[in-house]
Amino acid sequence: MELLLSQAKYTKPIIFHIYIVQPSLSKKNASNDILLLLGNVHHYLATVGNVELKVYCSH
């Protein structure tokens, strides 16, 4: 029974999320450098750590 419980702990997937809240960032007027940076961060987090990135900004 103890073996079954220890195996059950490791089979449950863990999902992490990172949220960036930046009200001064405008979705319409974001520079290419910022978009490139956020895209690279998103790609790195998704491929290396299976982490979901969400960015909240102004319209």
N, CA, C and O atoms as a GROMACS GRO file, in nm:
protein
  236
    1MET      N    1   0.083  -0.120   0.000
    1MET     CA    2   0.000   0.000   0.000
    1MET      C    3   0.087   0.125   0.000
    1MET      O    4   0.057   0.222  -0.069
    2GLU      N    5   0.194   0.124   0.076
    2GLU     CA    6   0.283   0.240   0.083
    2GLU      C    7   0.349   0.267  -0.053
    2GLU      O    8   0.367   0.382  -0.092
    3LEU      N    9   0.384   0.160  -0.125
    3LEU     CA   10   0.442   0.176  -0.257
    3LEU      C   11   0.342   0.240  -0.353
    3LEU      O   12   0.379   0.327  -0.433
    4LEU      N   13   0.219   0.200  -0.346
    4LEU     CA   14   0.116   0.255  -0.431
    4LEU      C   15   0.096   0.404  -0.403
    4LEU      O   16   0.080   0.484  -0.496
    5LEU      N   17   0.096   0.443  -0.275
    5LEU     CA   18   0.080   0.583  -0.240
    5LEU      C   19   0.198   0.668  -0.288
    5LEU      O   20   0.178   0.780  -0.334
    6SER      N   21   0.319   0.615  -0.278
    6SER     CA   22   0.435   0.692  -0.323
    6SER      C   23   0.436   0.707  -0.475
    6SER      O   24   0.479   0.810  -0.526
    7GLN      N   25   0.390   0.607  -0.548
    7GLN     CA   26   0.382   0.617  -0.694
    7GLN      C   27   0.272   0.714  -0.737
    7GLN      O   28   0.287   0.783  -0.838
    8ALA      N   29   0.164   0.720  -0.664
    8ALA     CA   30   0.053   0.808  -0.698
    8ALA      C   31   0.094   0.955  -0.686
    8ALA      O   32   0.045   1.039  -0.761
    9LYS      N   33   0.184   0.986  -0.593
    9LYS     CA   34   0.230   1.124  -0.576
    9LYS      C   35   0.302   1.176  -0.699
    9LYS      O   36   0.291   1.294  -0.732
   10TYR      N   37   0.375   1.090  -0.766
   10TYR     CA   38   0.459   1.133  -0.876
   10TYR      C   39   0.389   1.128  -1.013
   10TYR      O   40   0.448   1.169  -1.113
   11THR      N   41   0.268   1.080  -1.019
   11THR     CA   42   0.199   1.072  -1.147
   11THR      C   43   0.107   1.192  -1.171
   11THR      O   44   0.058   1.210  -1.282
   12LYS      N   45   0.083   1.272  -1.069
   12LYS     CA   46  -0.003   1.387  -1.086
   12LYS      C   47   0.077   1.501  -1.150
   12LYS      O   48   0.180   1.541  -1.097
   13PRO      N   49   0.029   1.552  -1.264
   13PRO     CA   50   0.104   1.660  -1.332
   13PRO      C   51   0.095   1.790  -1.253
   13PRO      O   52  -0.009   1.822  -1.195
   14ILE      N   53   0.203   1.864  -1.252
   14ILE     CA   54   0.208   1.994  -1.187
   14ILE      C   55   0.224   2.099  -1.297
   14ILE      O   56   0.315   2.091  -1.379
   15ILE      N   57   0.136   2.195  -1.298
   15ILE     CA   58   0.138   2.299  -1.400
   15ILE      C   59   0.164   2.433  -1.330
   15ILE      O   60   0.095   2.470  -1.236
   16PHE      N   61   0.264   2.504  -1.380
   16PHE     CA   62   0.297   2.634  -1.324
   16PHE      C   63   0.256   2.743  -1.422
   16PHE      O   64   0.252   2.722  -1.543
   17HIS      N   65   0.225   2.858  -1.367
   17HIS     CA   66   0.186   2.974  -1.447
   17HIS      C   67   0.267   3.093  -1.397
   17HIS      O   68   0.289   3.108  -1.277
   18ILE      N   69   0.310   3.178  -1.489
   18ILE     CA   70   0.374   3.304  -1.455
   18ILE      C   71   0.292   3.414  -1.518
   18ILE      O   72   0.259   3.409  -1.637
   19TYR      N   73   0.259   3.513  -1.438
   19TYR     CA   74   0.180   3.626  -1.485
   19TYR      C   75   0.265   3.752  -1.479
   19TYR      O   76   0.328   3.781  -1.378
   20ILE      N   77   0.266   3.828  -1.588
   20ILE     CA   78   0.331   3.958  -1.592
   20ILE      C   79   0.220   4.061  -1.606
   20ILE      O   80   0.144   4.058  -1.702
   21VAL      N   81   0.213   4.152  -1.510
   21VAL     CA   82   0.113   4.259  -1.513
   21VAL      C   83   0.188   4.390  -1.534
   21VAL      O   84   0.264   4.433  -1.447
   22GLN      N   85   0.166   4.451  -1.648
   22GLN     CA   86   0.238   4.574  -1.684
   22GLN      C   87   0.139   4.672  -1.745
   22GLN      O   88   0.123   4.675  -1.866
   23PRO      N   89   0.072   4.754  -1.661
   23PRO     CA   90  -0.029   4.846  -1.715
   23PRO      C   91   0.029   4.952  -1.809
   23PRO      O   92  -0.043   5.004  -1.894
   24SER      N   93   0.157   4.983  -1.796
   24SER     CA   94   0.215   5.086  -1.884
   24SER      C   95   0.246   5.031  -2.023
   24SER      O   96   0.278   5.109  -2.114
   25LEU      N   97   0.237   4.900  -2.041
   25LEU     CA   98   0.260   4.840  -2.172
   25LEU      C   99   0.130   4.842  -2.251
   25LEU      O  100   0.028   4.791  -2.205
   26SER      N  101   0.135   4.900  -2.368
   26SER     CA  102   0.018   4.907  -2.454
   26SER      C  103   0.022   4.793  -2.555
   26SER      O  104   0.124   4.768  -2.619
   27LYS      N  105  -0.090   4.725  -2.568
   27LYS     CA  106  -0.097   4.614  -2.663
   27LYS      C  107  -0.079   4.662  -2.807
   27LYS      O  108  -0.019   4.593  -2.890
   28LYS      N  109  -0.130   4.780  -2.838
   28LYS     CA  110  -0.123   4.833  -2.974
   28LYS      C  111   0.012   4.898  -3.005
   28LYS      O  112   0.056   4.896  -3.120
   29ASN      N  113   0.077   4.955  -2.904
   29ASN     CA  114   0.199   5.032  -2.928
   29ASN      C  115   0.324   4.965  -2.872
   29ASN      O  116   0.424   5.033  -2.847
   30ALA      N  117   0.322   4.836  -2.852
   30ALA     CA  118   0.440   4.766  -2.799
   30ALA      C  119   0.550   4.764  -2.905
   30ALA      O  120   0.524   4.739  -3.023
   31SER      N  121   0.672   4.791  -2.861
   31SER     CA  122   0.783   4.793  -2.957
   31SER      C  123   0.819   4.650  -2.999
   31SER      O  124   0.786   4.553  -2.930
   32ASN      N  125   0.886   4.640  -3.109
   32ASN     CA  126   0.930   4.508  -3.157
   32ASN      C  127   1.026   4.443  -3.059
   32ASN      O  128   1.024   4.320  -3.044
   33ASP      N  129   1.110   4.523  -2.991
   33ASP     CA  130   1.203   4.467  -2.893
   33ASP      C  131   1.129   4.401  -2.777
   33ASP      O  132   1.167   4.293  -2.732
   34ILE      N  133   1.025   4.468  -2.728
   34ILE     CA  134   0.946   4.412  -2.617
   34ILE      C  135   0.874   4.286  -2.661
   34ILE      O  136   0.872   4.186  -2.589
   35LEU      N  137   0.815   4.289  -2.780
   35LEU     CA  138   0.746   4.170  -2.831
   35LEU      C  139   0.841   4.054  -2.853
   35LEU      O  140   0.806   3.939  -2.826
   36LEU      N  141   0.961   4.083  -2.900
   36LEU     CA  142   1.062   3.979  -2.919
   36LEU      C  143   1.105   3.920  -2.785
   36LEU      O  144   1.118   3.799  -2.771
   37LEU      N  145   1.126   4.007  -2.686
   37LEU     CA  146   1.163   3.960  -2.553
   37LEU      C  147   1.055   3.872  -2.492
   37LEU      O  148   1.084   3.763  -2.442
   38LEU      N  149   0.931   3.918  -2.498
   38LEU     CA  150   0.821   3.839  -2.441
   38LEU      C  151   0.803   3.708  -2.515
   38LEU      O  152   0.773   3.605  -2.453
   39GLY      N  153   0.820   3.709  -2.646
   39GLY     CA  154   0.811   3.585  -2.723
   39GLY      C  155   0.919   3.486  -2.686
   39GLY      O  156   0.893   3.366  -2.674
   40ASN      N  157   1.041   3.535  -2.666
   40ASN     CA  158   1.150   3.446  -2.626
   40ASN      C  159   1.131   3.391  -2.486
   40ASN      O  160   1.159   3.274  -2.460
   41VAL      N  161   1.083   3.476  -2.395
   41VAL     CA  162   1.055   3.430  -2.258
   41VAL      C  163   0.946   3.323  -2.261
   41VAL      O  164   0.958   3.220  -2.194
   42HIS      N  165   0.840   3.349  -2.338
   42HIS     CA  166   0.731   3.251  -2.349
   42HIS      C  167   0.782   3.118  -2.403
   42HIS      O  168   0.749   3.012  -2.350
   43HIS      N  169   0.861   3.124  -2.509
   43HIS     CA  170   0.914   3.002  -2.570
   43HIS      C  171   1.005   2.926  -2.472
   43HIS      O  172   0.994   2.804  -2.459
   44TYR      N  173   1.092   2.998  -2.404
   44TYR     CA  174   1.184   2.933  -2.310
   44TYR      C  175   1.108   2.865  -2.196
   44TYR      O  176   1.133   2.749  -2.164
   45LEU      N  177   1.013   2.938  -2.136
   45LEU     CA  178   0.937   2.881  -2.025
   45LEU      C  179   0.856   2.759  -2.069
   45LEU      O  180   0.845   2.662  -1.995
   46ALA      N  181   0.800   2.765  -2.189
   46ALA     CA  182   0.718   2.654  -2.238
   46ALA      C  183   0.802   2.532  -2.269
   46ALA      O  184   0.761   2.420  -2.240
   47THR      N  185   0.920   2.551  -2.328
   47THR     CA  186   1.000   2.435  -2.370
   47THR      C  187   1.082   2.377  -2.256
   47THR      O  188   1.096   2.256  -2.246
   48VAL      N  189   1.137   2.462  -2.172
   48VAL     CA  190   1.225   2.413  -2.065
   48VAL      C  191   1.147   2.366  -1.943
   48VAL      O  192   1.176   2.261  -1.887
   49GLY      N  193   1.047   2.445  -1.903
   49GLY     CA  194   0.980   2.412  -1.778
   49GLY      C  195   0.834   2.380  -1.790
   49GLY      O  196   0.768   2.356  -1.688
   50ASN      N  197   0.778   2.378  -1.912
   50ASN     CA  198   0.635   2.356  -1.931
   50ASN      C  199   0.553   2.454  -1.846
   50ASN      O  200   0.456   2.416  -1.780
   51VAL      N  201   0.595   2.580  -1.849
   51VAL     CA  202   0.532   2.686  -1.772
   51VAL      C  203   0.454   2.776  -1.867
   51VAL      O  204   0.503   2.814  -1.973
   52GLU      N  205   0.333   2.810  -1.827
   52GLU     CA  206   0.249   2.897  -1.909
   52GLU      C  207   0.272   3.042  -1.869
   52GLU      O  208   0.271   3.075  -1.750
   53LEU      N  209   0.294   3.128  -1.967
   53LEU     CA  210   0.316   3.270  -1.942
   53LEU      C  211   0.194   3.349  -1.988
   53LEU      O  212   0.146   3.331  -2.100
   54LYS      N  213   0.146   3.437  -1.902
   54LYS     CA  214   0.036   3.528  -1.935
   54LYS      C  215   0.084   3.670  -1.911
   54LYS      O  216   0.145   3.699  -1.808
   55VAL      N  217   0.057   3.759  -2.006
   55VAL     CA  218   0.095   3.899  -1.994
   55VAL      C  219  -0.032   3.983  -1.995
   55VAL      O  220  -0.114   3.973  -2.087
   56TYR      N  221  -0.049   4.065  -1.892
   56TYR     CA  222  -0.162   4.156  -1.885
   56TYR      C  223  -0.111   4.298  -1.904
   56TYR      O  224  -0.018   4.342  -1.836
   57CYS      N  225  -0.174   4.369  -1.998
   57CYS     CA  226  -0.132   4.505  -2.027
   57CYS      C  227  -0.256   4.587  -2.061
   57CYS      O  228  -0.368   4.535  -2.063
   58SER      N  229  -0.234   4.716  -2.089
   58SER     CA  230  -0.348   4.801  -2.126
   58SER      C  231  -0.380   4.782  -2.274
   58SER      O  232  -0.300   4.727  -2.349
   59HIS      N  233  -0.496   4.826  -2.313
   59HIS     CA  234  -0.539   4.811  -2.453
   59HIS      C  235  -0.469   4.911  -2.532
   59HIS      O  236  -0.488   4.919  -2.653
   0.00000   0.00000   0.00000
